[in-house]
């Protein structure tokens, strides 16, 4: 479910890991879902920002700085 900030755009939201959780998530030795499940939490709105960008962002072929410049 999307956090308060992203609800304006869509009801779903990808998982965003905190820096300190990345190593645990990527560790192939960790297979215990009970240890990993707590990492799947809603990312705080106050740590995010969003703004409109150019439509070129819709194509994965466009890997250019213009993709992140506010319009």
Z-matrix of the N, CA and C atoms (Angstrom, degrees):
N
C 1 1.444
C 2 1.535 1 108.95
N 3 1.291 2 116.35 1 139.02
C 4 1.465 3 121.24 2 -178.11
C 5 1.530 4 111.54 3 -70.52
N 6 1.323 5 115.19 4 149.83
C 7 1.465 6 119.70 5 174.79
C 8 1.535 7 108.74 6 -77.02
N 9 1.310 8 117.14 7 177.63
C 10 1.469 9 121.83 8 -175.40
C 11 1.528 10 112.76 9 -58.19
N 12 1.299 11 117.67 10 -38.08
C 13 1.458 12 121.32 11 -178.45
C 14 1.526 13 111.43 12 -67.52
N 15 1.311 14 116.89 13 -46.58
C 16 1.462 15 120.45 14 -174.20
C 17 1.519 16 114.31 15 -84.79
N 18 1.338 17 117.85 16 -11.72
C 19 1.465 18 120.36 17 176.86
C 20 1.527 19 111.58 18 -56.08
N 21 1.328 20 116.14 19 -27.92
C 22 1.463 21 120.81 20 179.92
C 23 1.528 22 111.30 21 -64.11
N 24 1.328 23 116.71 22 -23.97
C 25 1.461 24 121.98 23 -175.02
C 26 1.526 25 112.10 24 -103.11
N 27 1.334 26 116.53 25 -44.42
C 28 1.464 27 120.04 26 -175.23
C 29 1.513 28 109.27 27 -160.67
N 30 1.340 29 116.72 28 153.90
C 31 1.465 30 119.63 29 -179.27
C 32 1.522 31 113.46 30 -79.33
N 33 1.330 32 116.53 31 -20.35
C 34 1.468 33 119.82 32 179.28
C 35 1.524 34 110.15 33 -101.05
N 36 1.312 35 114.49 34 161.61
C 37 1.463 36 120.42 35 -177.91
C 38 1.522 37 108.57 36 -149.46
N 39 1.322 38 117.78 37 137.61
C 40 1.463 39 118.65 38 175.86
C 41 1.527 40 110.32 39 -71.30
N 42 1.304 41 115.28 40 158.46
C 43 1.460 42 119.51 41 174.37
C 44 1.522 43 107.92 42 -72.14
N 45 1.306 44 116.01 43 132.68
C 46 1.464 45 121.87 44 175.22
C 47 1.521 46 105.68 45 -120.85
N 48 1.309 47 115.52 46 118.40
C 49 1.464 48 120.10 47 -178.38
C 50 1.518 49 111.05 48 -88.18
N 51 1.321 50 115.54 49 146.42
C 52 1.464 51 119.44 50 172.11
C 53 1.529 52 107.53 51 -74.57
N 54 1.309 53 117.26 52 157.78
C 55 1.474 54 121.36 53 -179.38
C 56 1.530 55 111.53 54 -55.14
N 57 1.326 56 116.03 55 -40.51
C 58 1.467 57 118.78 56 -177.09
C 59 1.535 58 112.88 57 -71.14
N 60 1.313 59 118.33 58 -17.57
C 61 1.467 60 121.37 59 178.69
C 62 1.527 61 113.88 60 -93.42
N 63 1.303 62 117.79 61 -12.92
C 64 1.469 63 120.99 62 -175.21
C 65 1.529 64 113.02 63 -59.75
N 66 1.313 65 117.45 64 -45.71
C 67 1.472 66 120.85 65 -177.30
C 68 1.524 67 110.93 66 -62.47
N 69 1.322 68 117.15 67 -41.99
C 70 1.457 69 120.81 68 178.71
C 71 1.528 70 110.40 69 -63.24
N 72 1.307 71 117.72 70 -45.48
C 73 1.463 72 122.41 71 -178.99
C 74 1.537 73 111.85 72 -61.98
N 75 1.327 74 116.29 73 -38.18
C 76 1.463 75 121.01 74 -176.25
C 77 1.525 76 114.43 75 -87.88
N 78 1.315 77 117.28 76 -7.08
C 79 1.465 78 121.22 77 -178.66
C 80 1.539 79 109.94 78 -71.15
N 81 1.339 80 118.17 79 112.15
C 82 1.470 81 120.46 80 -177.57
C 83 1.531 82 113.09 81 -66.88
N 84 1.321 83 117.29 82 -16.70
C 85 1.467 84 120.44 83 178.80
C 86 1.530 85 112.19 84 -77.17
N 87 1.321 86 116.46 85 -20.23
C 88 1.465 87 120.69 86 179.69
C 89 1.529 88 108.61 87 -86.59
N 90 1.313 89 116.35 88 107.86
C 91 1.467 90 122.28 89 179.81
C 92 1.529 91 111.93 90 -116.17
N 93 1.304 92 116.74 91 -3.90
C 94 1.462 93 122.23 92 -177.28
C 95 1.536 94 109.87 93 -76.60
N 96 1.320 95 116.26 94 108.77
C 97 1.466 96 119.97 95 -177.78
C 98 1.526 97 112.10 96 -63.30
N 99 1.314 98 117.34 97 -28.76
C 100 1.463 99 119.60 98 178.82
C 101 1.527 100 111.41 99 -67.99
N 102 1.311 101 116.73 100 -25.25
C 103 1.463 102 120.75 101 177.03
C 104 1.531 103 110.90 102 -82.04
N 105 1.322 104 116.36 103 -30.62
C 106 1.460 105 121.08 104 -177.67
C 107 1.529 106 113.61 105 -88.88
N 108 1.310 107 117.42 106 -31.50
C 109 1.468 108 121.54 107 -176.51
C 110 1.537 109 113.95 108 -52.74
N 111 1.332 110 119.87 109 -41.00
C 112 1.474 111 119.34 110 -179.75
C 113 1.543 112 113.64 111 -61.62
N 114 1.332 113 117.11 112 -18.13
C 115 1.463 114 119.87 113 178.50
C 116 1.528 115 111.85 114 -74.68
N 117 1.329 116 116.39 115 -17.92
C 118 1.463 117 121.57 116 -177.20
C 119 1.522 118 110.42 117 -88.77
N 120 1.313 119 115.08 118 67.22
C 121 1.463 120 120.29 119 -178.39
C 122 1.524 121 109.83 120 -119.71
N 123 1.294 122 115.18 121 163.10
C 124 1.457 123 121.20 122 -179.74
C 125 1.531 124 110.01 123 -66.78
N 126 1.332 125 115.72 124 129.79
C 127 1.466 126 120.14 125 179.20
C 128 1.532 127 108.41 126 -75.93
N 129 1.323 128 118.26 127 136.62
C 130 1.464 129 120.96 128 -175.70
C 131 1.540 130 113.08 129 -64.75
N 132 1.311 131 116.26 130 132.13
C 133 1.466 132 122.52 131 178.38
C 134 1.522 133 112.17 132 -56.88
N 135 1.301 134 115.73 133 -38.24
C 136 1.475 135 118.89 134 -175.17
C 137 1.537 136 112.81 135 -68.28
N 138 1.322 137 117.84 136 -13.30
C 139 1.458 138 121.10 137 177.32
C 140 1.525 139 111.99 138 -96.88
N 141 1.329 140 115.81 139 6.58
C 142 1.463 141 120.58 140 -177.48
C 143 1.524 142 111.08 141 -121.78
N 144 1.327 143 113.49 142 163.18
C 145 1.454 144 120.27 143 170.24
C 146 1.520 145 105.98 144 -146.53
N 147 1.311 146 116.63 145 147.33
C 148 1.452 147 118.37 146 173.52
C 149 1.514 148 109.35 147 -143.80
N 150 1.318 149 113.87 148 154.95
C 151 1.456 150 121.43 149 -176.28
C 152 1.524 151 108.05 150 -157.08
N 153 1.328 152 117.28 151 158.37
C 154 1.468 153 119.51 152 179.28
C 155 1.529 154 111.13 153 -68.27
N 156 1.330 155 114.99 154 144.36
C 157 1.465 156 121.65 155 176.81
C 158 1.523 157 109.14 156 -129.45
N 159 1.301 158 116.28 157 170.22
C 160 1.456 159 122.20 158 -179.88
C 161 1.529 160 110.94 159 -63.31
N 162 1.313 161 117.07 160 151.33
C 163 1.466 162 122.16 161 179.96
C 164 1.532 163 112.86 162 -66.43
N 165 1.313 164 118.06 163 -10.50
C 166 1.466 165 118.88 164 178.09
C 167 1.530 166 111.56 165 -63.12
N 168 1.314 167 116.43 166 -18.25
C 169 1.461 168 121.05 167 178.83
C 170 1.536 169 111.40 168 -65.18
N 171 1.311 170 117.68 169 -17.00
C 172 1.467 171 121.48 170 -178.08
C 173 1.525 172 114.11 171 -73.68
N 174 1.319 173 117.76 172 -9.04
C 175 1.458 174 120.52 173 178.82
C 176 1.523 175 110.69 174 -115.06
N 177 1.324 176 118.19 175 126.74
C 178 1.464 177 120.08 176 178.15
C 179 1.530 178 112.80 177 -65.41
N 180 1.325 179 117.23 178 -13.48
C 181 1.467 180 120.54 179 177.69
C 182 1.532 181 110.98 180 -71.32
N 183 1.317 182 116.61 181 -18.51
C 184 1.463 183 120.95 182 -178.43
C 185 1.519 184 110.48 183 -95.77
N 186 1.305 185 116.20 184 95.24
C 187 1.467 186 122.27 185 177.70
C 188 1.521 187 107.12 186 -113.52
N 189 1.306 188 114.35 187 72.37
C 190 1.461 189 120.98 188 -174.13
C 191 1.531 190 109.33 189 -133.55
N 192 1.332 191 117.87 190 156.84
C 193 1.469 192 120.93 191 -179.78
C 194 1.535 193 113.49 192 -56.45
N 195 1.324 194 117.16 193 -28.99
C 196 1.467 195 119.64 194 -179.42
C 197 1.531 196 111.91 195 -58.31
N 198 1.324 197 117.84 196 -22.37
C 199 1.461 198 121.44 197 -179.74
C 200 1.531 199 112.39 198 -63.99
N 201 1.310 200 117.97 199 -23.97
C 202 1.466 201 119.73 200 -177.17
C 203 1.525 202 114.51 201 -114.08
N 204 1.327 203 116.37 202 4.06
C 205 1.468 204 119.94 203 178.62
C 206 1.525 205 108.94 204 -81.89
N 207 1.334 206 117.90 205 127.30
C 208 1.456 207 119.55 206 178.59
C 209 1.524 208 112.15 207 -59.95
N 210 1.331 209 115.39 208 142.04
C 211 1.473 210 118.87 209 177.23
C 212 1.512 211 109.95 210 -96.14
